[in-house]
Amino acid sequence: MEDNLTSITLGHALLFTVIIPAIAGLVLFALPKKSNRIKDILTIAITVLSCFAAFKLYASVQQAVLVGYCSIILQPFKAWFQIPAECAQYLTLNVDAMARLIILLVAGFSLLISIYATGYHHAEKKPKHFHSLLLLTLAASSAAIFADNLMVLIVFWGFLGFTLYAMLSPDDEQSSAAAKKTLILIGASDGLMILGIAIIGKIAGTFSMALLDLSTTNALTVIAFLCLAIGAFTKAGAFPFHTWIPDYTQTATAPASAYLPAALDKLLGIYFLTRICHDVFQISGGIRLTILCLGALTIIIAVMMALIQHNYKRLLGYHAVSQVGYMITGIGLGSVLGIAGGLFHMINNAVYKSGLFLAAGCVKSATGKDDLEELGGLSKAMPVTFICSLIFALSISGVPPLNGFASKWMIYQGIIDLGKGTGPENHLWMVWLAMAVIGSALTLASFVKFISGIFLGRQKPALGTIQEVNPLMWAPMLLLALICIGFGTFATNWVIPSMLEPITGNIHYSGLWNSSLITLLIGISLLLGILFYVIATSGKLRVAESFIGGETNRDETGFEPVSFYETIRNSLLFKPFYAWAEKKYFDVYELSKKLVLDVSDLFSKAHTGILSNLAFWVLAGLIFMFLFLLL
């Protein structure tokens, strides 16, 4: 009876998270542009059903992994087609605790973005066929997570690269360049993943992740791991494969940025990285050291680039990269606490980072501006957007008692515990901890710039008529802000035990930490501060003019946060770093393109158009091929 219930639940989950969204996504392509309202309603309805089915699967299925299980949805087709027994290995499903959680999150973000996009109609042009692409992305993401077979996973993983490209809707030179860069980087990493999967098939004779347990002690398995890891790093946006994300978020619309680079790409990339690090491979100390180095570099380099950005969407893009460093660090630690911290930060980042991009979309739709120098003083005109943005900014900066602090604190503790080991990566624990803490401090500094540049200071005359966006746009943002508060407040008492311990096992903290107690103490402190302020200002106070040392009092003088941060760019310590960044030394795409063009120029110089030279190169090529075949 229980197995039958499991089959029905899993069948419903496949139906409403994969099959129906895929069919509906294809059907919506055929509907005309004038039927946008119908598309909105259908998309929301389908994503609601997906959320319900995903939640039911998450709550009811108890098995860790269902391998060799063919869903009841496929049963009717057996009467029409003869499905060979060899195909069973490609129809195996993975529905362990981590897969069920990620599917639930994918469905949840799909619903929130579909609601937000409904109110985005009158704000800014959405990508062409946005509804279809959203549903197809939901279907492909869910199928990739369900897949236990690496061959099946790479099919849906590769399809997501095309939906990512199409979501950008390139219609000018800048967006076309960003779309091309995204497609090339994602496509190249997918090609490396195929190579890694082929090596695994050759070594192990199977593509099932549940049956794999490869030791990274020889060259072939190390190459296979690196190929798969590069795919995960590129999808999540880790250094040095990260440069597509700032370009993408700068040119994409808010729904596209909040849905893919902020949420789903992070969920899928870190999910797959966790799989290969702890299910498919046994990680050696050298690889662990490499992962931790990449995590630390991702944190610092990306946040340093965020500090000097004027375009707030590009600023958020670099922070989407920086936060991946914390997730990679947590996964790389290898301990229960570290993995739990990395996964928790993955969830938290998807929440507040999506919220930040939605807030950016609200600002963009209300003002039409995306440069911090052209904004300011919008806190009164857009109070909901301001409050939500402030919560997201404090959360991503790791300020208690919000959810960003909870996950970072777990990673900090995991790093300290790492120092108890004897390997090279263990001896460098203070470096990893310093990088993580400095990254949080710089994140807070850059979000002071973000909040003050958009919402604080004097409101510019051109923004005098700005009003809050419609409820369909701020309601999903407000819900995400409440989740930031709730996940931070009840992290140790409810969120971590119910969501993460089924994945990692029992989590033991190295220090005294209770998120609810921290929230209570902070709440008491705030109430006491308000009380003291009211008491202090209740009596008669003498008001005097400000002493300005004889300077002229200029009422129109305002604070320009962007100008202040230019001092960082021009400082002696950081000026070389930013000079290297301007020369694209950290951009693997630009470096690769330059290498290809240089080699192409070298060969083009050999072809001078003289027939005798051409004959020489043809003969040389034939000789080289002949010698190669002999070897």
Beta strands, then each sheet from edge to edge (+ up, - down):
strand 1: 214-215
strand 2: 281-282
sheet 1: 1+ 2+
end
